[in-house]
Amino acid sequence: MVVALRAVYCGLCLNCRGAISDERLLKFGICENCLENAEELRSWKHVLKALEERGKLLHADEIFHFRDEFGKFSAFFRKAIGHRMWSLQELWTKRILLKRSFSIVAPTGVGKTAFGTFAALHFAAGGKKSYIVVPTTLLVQQVSEKIDLYSQRLGIRLRKICYHSGLVDEEKKELLDKVARFDFDILVTTERFLISHFEVLKDKKFDFMFVDDVDSFLKSPRNVDRILTVLGFEEAIVDAALQILALRREAVQLKRMDKDCSEVVGRIESLRSQIESYKERNSIGLLVVSGATMKARRTKRIRLFEELLSFQVGFKPELLRKIKDFYVEARRDIEGQVLSLVRSFGPGCLIFVPSVFGKDYVLKLGEFLNANGVRTNSSVKIDSELLDKFKSGEYDALIGVATFRSPLARGIDLPERVRYVVFTGVPRMEIKLSWDEYNPIKILALLKNIRGLLEKGQRDRASQIIHNLRRITPISRHTLEIVRASIESRTKLNGYEDYVKSLIVEARDFLKGAITPKVIDGITQSKEISLKRTNGELYLVVADPLAYVQASGRASRMFAGGITRGA
């Protein structure tokens, strides 16, 4: 005899949040106590009406409203983009509709920028202010074009400001005046604008902010403060959140020592209550950040997102890409090998040169390929006009430098055109093995890669110096030149420049004693790093996996038919 087993689920009725049978849960999710007979009801509207007539409407209208909003958003998306949302994008949409800030950790090509752009458009169409931050001028131009395209398809007119370095001075001044007057619906800028023109933005409040390719942006603690300010948080509230982080650490330490931490916990709860009260009284903006890796360290400033916006910057990518890797043993005639590959595989190619080869080699390779019948462009500046020519087939290939910040590696979304990527060498960094370096980014790379080869005491000191240097990176070229000149001329500095100088001098002095024959011997035996001698100087050779992930991802992009397959 076969017995049909039924199940009752506690707390899952969508209306009273009580117990509900599996059959009713599959129907409309309303239990028998709320609605005895639901068989004749055809839609959610009928369910709500029946509940209201019986005086039993509790929470079901919230679910219906959310479902209705999701349906409108989906239809809006399909009309603008031209296809329905992917499951990942549906997940992100639900978080936005629930007014939850969050981070998107996913590889290049899965539609992060397109989704963020559309979400900003959705908010702006509802009369709210949106701000999109992208890493490069090229991406500002591409986002601007997407906004125009989506707006045209939706039949709406929005005031947008797209500020970037390619504008002439007169245009920049005019747009800055409009930003100061808050005379726009959507603002699109590079990261540099938020840093350089924060005075114009600090008294503004945005309803939605999308920070694209946030990996490098979050390295600076001050950028976190800037984001929180334009989302509507006052300095006193940020300070309260910082106090909570310090108290949390204190509570953990007390607990480990088996001491009473109730007083500290009470202070934490009091501060959190203060923050929640502030958020209820003020309309705080929604933040969405995206990146391919999210490798930013979980500093105290980054943890502010957890206390103030209730989300953590994610660190595990939602992997989704189709890339097949091949390698060819390099010969002396690298140009000839590249030519042979492009002739074999055909047009639709991006070629990346290791940064150590320099921009001169990019130009040299471009001249060689053009002379041999492959139409290439090796322009350092990548703009929308150049991409249009590549897209239309005027160029067979584009050439750029294989770095994480390269416009060619970060700013191209052409699934219908880019078929494969060629690296003329392993993407890598070559750092001079000496203590004469001024750039804190290069000093950081050097210290991180030799730290494991140092003695215990030196390792601890190296870790502290690494921690200090991370606080000042990224650093502007202007500040770096001032510090360099001061160190060389032994002149004094003041303020922030003097602080930067002291950290760099400390790191240089440490390296002077740390780079010993024993460390050099350890590098030569390492499987992860290696040494190279050029003109009598030793260079540390370190692979650059971020540059590979970013650049190769151009050949595997999301489009209406799925994910393109690249090589």
C-alpha positions as CSV (number, residue, x, y, z in Angstrom):
1,M,0.0,0.0,0.0
2,V,1.3,3.4,-1.0
3,V,0.7,6.2,1.5
4,A,1.0,9.9,0.5
5,L,3.0,11.8,3.1
6,R,2.2,15.4,3.5
7,A,4.3,18.1,5.3
8,V,3.4,21.1,7.4
9,Y,5.9,24.0,7.5
10,C,6.1,26.2,10.5
11,G,6.4,29.9,10.1
12,L,6.0,29.9,6.3
13,C,2.5,31.3,5.7
14,L,3.1,34.5,3.8
15,N,0.3,36.3,5.6
16,C,0.2,35.3,9.3
17,R,3.7,33.7,9.2
18,G,2.3,30.6,11.0
19,A,2.2,26.9,10.0
20,I,1.1,25.9,6.5
21,S,0.7,22.7,4.6
22,D,2.8,21.8,1.6
23,E,-0.2,21.9,-0.8
24,R,-1.2,25.4,0.3
25,L,2.4,26.6,0.2
26,L,2.6,25.6,-3.5
27,K,-0.7,27.4,-4.3
28,F,-0.5,31.0,-3.0
29,G,1.4,30.4,0.3
30,I,-1.6,31.3,2.4
31,C,-2.6,28.9,5.2
32,E,-6.1,27.6,5.9
33,N,-6.5,29.7,9.0
34,C,-6.1,32.9,6.9
35,L,-8.1,31.7,3.9
36,E,-10.2,28.6,4.1
37,N,-11.0,28.2,0.4
38,A,-8.4,29.4,-2.1
39,E,-9.1,27.0,-4.9
40,E,-11.3,29.4,-6.8
41,L,-9.0,32.3,-6.5
42,R,-7.0,32.9,-9.7
43,S,-4.5,35.6,-8.9
44,W,-2.7,37.4,-6.1
45,K,-5.1,40.3,-6.4
46,H,-8.1,38.0,-5.7
47,V,-6.2,36.5,-2.7
48,L,-5.6,40.0,-1.2
49,K,-9.2,41.1,-1.8
50,A,-10.5,37.9,-0.1
51,L,-8.1,38.4,2.9
52,E,-9.1,42.1,3.2
53,E,-12.9,41.2,3.1
54,R,-12.4,38.7,5.9
55,G,-10.3,41.2,8.0
56,K,-7.3,38.9,8.0
57,L,-4.9,40.8,5.8
58,L,-1.6,41.0,7.7
59,H,1.6,40.6,5.7
60,A,0.5,39.3,2.3
61,D,0.2,42.7,0.8
62,E,4.0,43.3,1.3
63,I,4.7,40.1,-0.6
64,F,2.3,41.1,-3.4
65,H,3.8,44.6,-3.6
66,F,7.3,43.1,-3.9
67,R,6.2,40.7,-6.5
68,D,4.5,43.5,-8.5
69,E,7.6,45.7,-8.3
70,F,9.9,42.8,-9.4
71,G,7.6,42.2,-12.4
72,K,7.7,45.9,-13.4
73,F,11.5,46.0,-13.0
74,S,11.9,42.8,-15.1
75,A,9.7,44.2,-17.9
76,F,11.5,47.5,-17.7
77,F,14.8,45.6,-18.0
78,R,13.7,43.5,-20.9
79,K,12.5,46.5,-22.9
80,A,15.7,48.5,-22.3
81,I,18.3,45.7,-22.7
82,G,16.5,43.5,-25.2
83,H,16.5,40.2,-23.3
84,R,15.3,39.0,-19.9
85,M,17.5,39.0,-16.8
86,W,19.8,36.2,-16.0
87,S,19.3,34.4,-12.7
88,L,22.2,36.3,-11.2
89,Q,20.7,39.6,-12.3
90,E,17.3,38.6,-10.8
91,L,19.1,38.0,-7.5
92,W,20.7,41.4,-7.6
93,T,17.3,43.0,-8.5
94,K,15.6,41.4,-5.5
95,R,18.3,42.9,-3.2
96,I,17.7,46.3,-4.7
97,L,14.0,46.1,-4.4
98,L,14.4,45.1,-0.7
99,K,16.6,48.3,-0.4
100,R,19.7,46.3,0.6
101,S,23.1,47.5,-0.2
102,F,25.4,44.7,-1.5
103,S,28.5,43.8,-3.3
104,I,28.7,41.8,-6.6
105,V,31.8,39.6,-6.9
106,A,31.8,38.1,-10.3
107,P,34.3,37.8,-13.2
108,T,34.3,40.1,-16.2
109,G,31.6,39.7,-18.8
110,V,28.6,38.6,-16.7
111,G,26.7,41.9,-17.0
112,K,27.7,43.8,-13.8
113,T,28.2,47.2,-15.5
114,A,25.0,46.8,-17.7
115,F,23.0,45.9,-14.6
116,G,24.4,48.8,-12.5
117,T,23.7,51.2,-15.4
118,F,20.2,50.0,-15.8
119,A,19.5,50.2,-12.0
120,A,20.7,53.8,-11.9
121,L,18.4,54.5,-14.9
122,H,15.5,52.8,-13.0
123,F,16.1,55.0,-9.9
124,A,16.5,58.2,-12.0
125,A,13.2,57.4,-13.9
126,G,11.5,57.4,-10.5
127,G,12.7,60.9,-9.8
128,K,15.7,59.9,-7.7
129,K,19.4,60.8,-8.0
130,S,21.9,58.2,-9.2
131,Y,25.7,58.2,-9.3
132,I,27.8,55.7,-11.3
133,V,31.6,55.5,-10.6
134,V,33.8,53.7,-13.1
135,P,37.6,53.3,-13.3
136,T,38.3,54.8,-16.8
137,T,37.3,57.6,-19.2
138,L,36.5,55.0,-21.8
139,L,34.0,53.3,-19.5
140,V,32.4,56.7,-18.7
141,Q,31.8,57.1,-22.5
142,Q,30.4,53.6,-22.8
143,V,28.1,53.9,-19.9
144,S,26.9,57.2,-21.3
145,E,26.1,55.5,-24.6
146,K,24.2,52.7,-22.8
147,I,22.1,55.3,-20.9
148,D,21.2,57.0,-24.2
149,L,20.3,53.6,-25.8
150,Y,18.3,52.4,-22.8
151,S,16.5,55.7,-22.5
152,Q,15.6,55.7,-26.1
153,R,14.1,52.2,-26.0
154,L,12.1,53.1,-22.9
155,G,10.9,56.4,-24.3
156,I,12.1,58.5,-21.3
157,R,14.3,61.6,-21.2
158,L,16.8,62.0,-18.4
159,R,19.3,64.6,-17.5
160,K,22.7,63.0,-17.4
161,I,26.2,64.3,-16.7
162,C,29.2,62.3,-17.9
163,Y,32.4,63.9,-16.7
164,H,35.8,62.6,-17.8
165,S,39.3,63.7,-18.8
166,G,38.5,63.8,-22.5
167,L,36.4,66.9,-22.2
168,V,37.8,70.4,-23.0
169,D,38.2,72.9,-20.1
170,E,35.0,74.8,-21.1
171,E,32.9,71.7,-21.0
172,K,34.4,70.6,-17.7
173,K,33.6,74.0,-16.1
174,E,30.0,73.9,-17.4
175,L,29.4,70.4,-16.1
176,L,31.0,71.1,-12.7
177,D,28.5,74.0,-12.3
178,K,25.6,71.7,-13.1
179,V,26.9,69.1,-10.5
180,A,27.2,71.9,-7.9
181,R,23.6,72.9,-8.6
182,F,22.5,69.2,-8.5
183,D,21.1,69.7,-12.0
184,F,21.0,66.1,-13.2
185,D,19.3,62.8,-12.7
186,I,22.3,60.5,-13.3
187,L,26.0,61.4,-12.7
188,V,28.7,59.3,-14.3
189,T,32.4,59.9,-13.5
190,T,35.7,58.1,-13.0
191,E,37.0,57.4,-9.5
192,R,39.4,60.4,-9.9
193,F,36.4,62.8,-10.0
194,L,35.1,61.7,-6.6
195,I,38.6,62.3,-5.2
196,S,39.5,65.6,-7.0
197,H,36.0,67.2,-6.8
198,F,34.7,65.9,-3.5
199,E,34.2,69.4,-2.3
200,V,31.5,69.8,-4.9
201,L,29.8,66.5,-3.9
202,K,30.1,66.4,-0.1
203,D,26.9,68.3,0.5
204,K,24.9,66.2,-2.0
205,K,22.9,63.1,-1.2
206,F,22.4,60.3,-3.7
207,D,19.6,57.7,-3.6
208,F,21.5,55.1,-5.6
209,M,25.3,54.7,-6.1
210,F,27.0,52.1,-8.2
211,V,30.8,51.7,-7.9
212,D,32.0,49.6,-10.8
213,D,35.3,47.7,-10.7
214,V,35.8,48.6,-7.1
215,D,38.9,46.4,-6.4
216,S,41.4,49.3,-6.5
217,F,39.0,52.0,-5.4
218,L,38.5,50.5,-1.9
219,K,42.3,50.4,-1.2
220,S,42.0,54.0,0.1
221,P,40.2,54.4,3.4
222,R,39.3,58.0,2.4
223,N,37.3,56.7,-0.5
224,V,35.1,54.7,1.9
225,D,34.4,57.9,3.8
226,R,33.5,59.8,0.6
227,I,31.0,57.1,-0.4
228,L,29.3,57.1,3.0
229,T,29.1,60.9,2.9
230,V,27.3,61.1,-0.4
231,L,24.9,58.3,0.7
232,G,23.8,60.6,3.6
233,F,25.8,59.7,6.7
234,E,27.1,62.4,8.9
235,E,30.6,62.4,10.4
236,A,29.2,61.7,13.9
237,I,27.4,58.6,12.7
238,V,30.6,57.3,11.0
239,D,32.5,57.9,14.2
240,A,29.9,56.0,16.1
241,A,30.3,53.0,13.8
242,L,34.1,53.2,14.2
243,Q,33.6,53.1,18.0
244,I,31.5,50.0,17.6
245,L,34.3,48.3,15.6
246,A,36.8,49.1,18.4
247,L,34.3,47.9,21.1
248,R,33.7,44.7,19.2
249,R,37.4,43.9,19.2
250,E,37.6,44.8,23.0
251,A,34.6,42.5,23.7
252,V,36.3,39.6,21.9
253,Q,39.5,40.1,23.8
254,L,37.6,40.2,27.2
255,K,35.7,37.0,26.2
256,R,39.0,35.2,25.4
257,M,40.3,36.1,28.9
258,D,37.0,34.8,30.5
259,K,36.2,38.3,31.7
260,D,32.8,40.0,31.8
261,C,32.1,41.9,28.6
262,S,28.4,42.9,29.3
263,E,29.3,46.6,29.8
264,V,31.1,46.7,26.4
265,V,28.2,44.9,24.7
266,G,25.8,47.4,26.2
267,R,27.7,50.3,24.8
268,I,27.7,48.6,21.4
269,E,23.9,48.1,21.5
270,S,23.5,51.8,22.5
271,L,25.6,53.0,19.6
272,R,23.8,50.7,17.2
273,S,20.5,52.0,18.4
274,Q,21.7,55.5,17.7
275,I,22.8,54.6,14.2
276,E,19.4,52.8,13.4
277,S,17.5,55.9,14.8
278,Y,19.5,58.1,12.4
279,K,18.8,55.8,9.4
280,E,15.1,55.8,10.2
281,R,15.0,59.7,10.4
282,N,17.1,60.1,7.2
283,S,16.7,58.6,3.8
284,I,20.0,56.7,3.3
285,G,21.1,55.9,-0.3
286,L,21.5,52.4,-1.6
287,L,25.1,51.3,-2.5
288,V,26.0,48.5,-5.0
289,V,29.7,47.8,-5.5
290,S,31.1,45.4,-8.1
291,G,34.4,43.8,-8.9
292,A,36.1,40.8,-10.4
293,T,38.1,39.8,-7.3
294,M,37.3,42.1,-4.3
295,K,40.9,41.7,-3.1
296,A,40.7,44.8,-0.9
297,R,41.8,43.9,2.7
298,R,39.1,44.0,5.3
299,T,40.3,47.2,6.9
300,K,38.4,49.0,9.6
301,R,37.1,51.5,7.0
302,I,35.8,48.7,4.8
303,R,34.1,47.1,7.8
304,L,32.1,50.3,8.2
305,F,29.9,49.0,5.4
306,E,28.9,46.1,7.7
307,E,27.9,48.4,10.5
308,L,26.2,51.2,8.5
309,L,24.8,49.5,5.4
310,S,24.5,45.9,6.7
311,F,26.6,44.2,4.1
312,Q,30.1,42.9,3.8
313,V,32.3,43.4,0.8
314,G,32.3,39.9,-0.7
315,F,35.5,38.1,-1.5
316,K,34.4,34.9,-3.2
317,P,33.6,35.3,-6.9
318,E,30.5,33.9,-8.5
319,L,32.5,32.2,-11.3
320,L,31.0,32.3,-14.8
321,R,33.3,32.4,-17.8
322,K,34.3,30.2,-20.7
323,I,37.9,30.6,-21.5
324,K,40.2,28.0,-23.0
325,D,43.9,28.5,-22.2
326,F,46.6,27.6,-24.7
327,Y,50.3,28.4,-24.7
328,V,53.1,28.4,-27.2
329,E,56.8,28.2,-26.4
330,A,58.2,31.6,-27.0
331,R,60.9,32.0,-29.6
332,R,63.1,35.1,-30.2
333,D,60.8,36.1,-33.0
334,I,57.8,36.9,-30.9
335,E,56.4,39.3,-33.5
336,G,56.4,36.5,-36.1
337,Q,54.7,34.1,-33.7
338,V,51.9,36.7,-33.0
339,L,51.5,37.3,-36.7
340,S,51.1,33.5,-37.3
341,L,48.5,33.2,-34.6
342,V,46.4,36.1,-35.9
343,R,46.6,34.8,-39.5
344,S,45.5,31.3,-38.3
345,F,42.6,32.5,-36.0
346,G,41.5,35.5,-38.0
347,P,40.1,38.9,-36.9
348,G,38.5,39.8,-33.6
349,C,41.6,39.7,-31.5
350,L,43.0,41.7,-28.6
351,I,46.8,41.5,-28.1
352,F,48.4,42.3,-24.8
353,V,52.0,43.1,-24.2
354,P,53.6,42.6,-20.7
355,S,54.1,45.9,-19.0
356,V,57.8,45.3,-18.7
357,F,58.1,45.5,-22.5
358,G,56.8,49.1,-22.4
359,K,54.7,51.2,-24.7
360,D,57.4,51.4,-27.3
361,Y,57.1,47.7,-27.9
362,V,53.3,48.1,-28.3
363,L,53.9,50.6,-31.2
364,K,56.7,48.4,-32.7
365,L,54.4,45.3,-32.7
366,G,51.6,47.3,-34.3
367,E,53.9,48.6,-37.1
368,F,55.1,45.0,-37.7
369,L,51.6,43.5,-38.0
370,N,50.3,46.4,-40.2
371,A,53.3,45.9,-42.5
372,N,52.4,42.3,-42.8
373,G,48.7,42.7,-43.7
374,V,47.1,42.6,-40.3
375,R,45.1,45.8,-39.6
376,T,45.9,46.8,-36.1
377,N,45.7,49.8,-33.9
378,S,48.2,50.3,-31.0
379,S,46.9,53.6,-29.8
380,V,47.6,54.2,-26.1
381,K,44.2,56.0,-25.8
382,I,41.2,53.8,-26.3
383,D,38.0,55.8,-27.1
384,S,34.6,55.0,-28.5
385,E,35.5,56.1,-32.0
386,L,38.4,53.5,-32.1
387,L,36.1,50.8,-30.7
388,D,33.5,51.5,-33.4
389,K,36.2,51.0,-36.1
390,F,37.2,47.7,-34.5
391,K,33.6,46.6,-34.2
392,S,32.9,47.4,-37.8
393,G,35.9,45.4,-39.0
394,E,38.1,48.3,-39.9
395,Y,40.7,46.8,-37.6
396,D,41.5,43.1,-37.2
397,A,43.2,43.5,-33.8
398,L,43.9,46.1,-31.0
399,I,47.1,46.1,-29.0
400,G,47.6,47.2,-25.4
401,V,49.6,46.7,-22.2
402,A,48.7,43.8,-20.0
403,T,48.0,45.5,-16.7
404,F,45.0,45.5,-14.4
405,R,44.5,49.2,-15.1
406,S,44.8,49.1,-18.9
407,P,41.8,50.6,-20.7
408,L,42.0,47.8,-23.3
409,A,41.7,45.3,-20.4
410,R,38.9,47.0,-18.5
411,G,36.8,49.0,-20.9
412,I,35.7,46.7,-23.7
413,D,32.4,44.8,-23.9
414,L,32.1,43.5,-27.4
415,P,30.9,39.8,-27.3
416,E,30.0,39.9,-31.0
417,R,33.5,41.0,-32.0
418,V,36.3,39.8,-29.5
419,R,36.9,36.1,-30.2
420,Y,40.3,35.5,-28.6
421,V,43.1,37.2,-26.7
422,V,46.9,36.9,-27.4
423,F,49.5,37.6,-24.7
424,T,53.0,38.2,-26.1
425,G,54.4,37.0,-22.7
426,V,53.2,36.1,-19.3
427,P,51.6,39.2,-17.6
428,R,54.1,40.1,-14.9
429,M,55.8,42.8,-13.0
430,E,59.6,43.2,-12.8
431,I,60.7,45.1,-9.7
432,K,64.2,46.2,-9.2
433,L,65.7,44.3,-6.2
434,S,67.0,47.3,-4.3
435,W,66.2,49.8,-1.6
436,D,66.4,52.8,-4.0
437,E,62.7,52.7,-5.0
438,Y,60.4,55.7,-4.3
439,N,57.0,54.3,-5.4
440,P,55.2,52.8,-2.4
441,I,53.2,50.4,-4.7
442,K,56.5,48.9,-6.0
443,I,58.0,48.8,-2.5
444,L,54.8,47.0,-1.4
445,A,55.1,44.4,-4.1
446,L,58.7,43.8,-3.2
447,L,58.1,43.5,0.5
448,K,55.1,41.1,0.1
449,N,57.1,38.8,-2.1
450,I,60.2,38.6,0.0
451,R,58.5,38.6,3.4
452,G,58.2,34.8,3.6
453,L,62.0,34.5,3.1
454,L,62.9,36.7,6.1
455,E,63.7,35.8,9.7
456,K,60.8,35.9,12.2
457,G,61.7,39.3,13.6
458,Q,62.1,40.8,10.2
459,R,58.9,39.2,9.0
460,D,56.9,41.0,11.7
461,R,58.6,44.3,10.9
462,A,57.9,43.8,7.2
463,S,54.2,43.1,7.9
464,Q,53.9,46.3,9.9
465,I,55.6,48.3,7.1
466,I,53.2,46.7,4.5
467,H,50.3,47.7,6.7
468,N,51.5,51.3,6.8
469,L,52.2,51.5,3.1
470,R,48.7,50.2,2.2
471,R,47.2,53.2,4.0
472,I,48.8,55.6,1.6
473,T,48.2,53.7,-1.7
474,P,47.1,54.5,-4.3
475,I,49.1,57.7,-4.3
476,S,48.9,60.6,-6.8
477,R,51.7,61.2,-9.2
478,H,52.0,64.8,-7.9
479,T,52.5,63.7,-4.3
480,L,55.0,61.0,-5.3
481,E,57.1,63.6,-7.2
482,I,57.1,66.0,-4.2
483,V,58.2,63.1,-1.9
484,R,60.9,61.9,-4.4
485,A,62.3,65.5,-4.7
486,S,62.4,65.9,-0.9
487,I,64.2,62.6,-0.3
488,E,66.8,63.4,-3.0
489,S,67.4,67.0,-1.9
490,R,67.0,66.2,1.8
491,T,64.5,69.0,2.3
492,K,61.6,69.0,4.8
493,L,58.0,68.6,4.1
494,N,54.8,69.3,6.0
495,G,51.4,67.6,6.5
496,Y,50.4,64.5,4.5
497,E,53.4,64.7,2.2
498,D,55.7,64.5,5.2
499,Y,53.8,61.5,6.5
500,V,54.1,59.7,3.2
501,K,57.8,60.5,3.0
502,S,58.4,59.1,6.5
503,L,56.8,55.7,5.6
504,I,58.7,55.5,2.3
505,V,62.0,56.3,4.0
506,E,61.3,53.7,6.7
507,A,60.5,51.1,4.1
508,R,63.7,51.9,2.1
509,D,65.8,51.7,5.3
510,F,64.3,48.3,6.1
511,L,64.9,46.9,2.6
512,K,68.6,48.0,2.9
513,G,69.1,45.5,5.7
514,A,66.6,42.9,4.5
515,I,67.9,42.2,1.0
516,T,70.8,39.8,1.9
517,P,72.5,37.1,-0.1
518,K,70.4,34.6,1.8
519,V,67.2,36.2,0.7
520,I,68.5,36.4,-2.9
521,D,69.3,32.7,-2.8
522,G,65.8,32.0,-1.4
523,I,64.3,33.8,-4.4
524,T,66.3,31.8,-6.9
525,Q,64.9,28.6,-5.3
526,S,61.3,29.8,-5.1
527,K,58.6,28.3,-7.4
528,E,56.4,31.5,-7.2
529,I,58.9,34.3,-7.9
530,S,62.1,34.5,-9.8
531,L,65.1,36.7,-10.5
532,K,66.3,38.3,-13.7
533,R,69.6,40.1,-14.3
534,T,69.5,43.1,-16.7
535,N,72.4,45.4,-17.2
536,G,74.1,44.2,-14.0
537,E,70.9,44.8,-11.9
538,L,68.7,42.2,-10.3
539,Y,65.0,42.3,-10.8
540,L,62.3,40.4,-9.0
541,V,59.8,38.8,-11.5
542,V,56.3,38.4,-10.2
543,A,53.3,37.1,-12.2
544,D,50.3,39.4,-12.5
545,P,47.2,37.1,-12.4
546,L,44.8,40.1,-12.0
547,A,46.0,41.4,-15.4
548,Y,45.4,38.0,-16.9
549,V,41.9,37.6,-15.5
550,Q,40.9,41.1,-16.5
551,A,42.3,41.0,-20.0
552,S,41.3,37.5,-20.9
553,G,37.8,38.2,-19.7
554,R,37.3,40.4,-22.8
555,A,36.8,37.2,-24.8
556,S,34.1,35.7,-22.6
557,R,31.2,38.0,-22.2
558,M,27.5,37.7,-21.3
559,F,25.0,38.4,-24.1
560,A,21.4,37.4,-25.1
561,G,22.5,33.9,-26.2
562,G,24.5,33.1,-23.1
563,I,28.2,33.3,-22.4
564,T,30.6,33.7,-25.4
565,R,33.5,31.2,-25.5
566,G,36.9,32.7,-25.9
567,A,40.6,31.6,-26.1
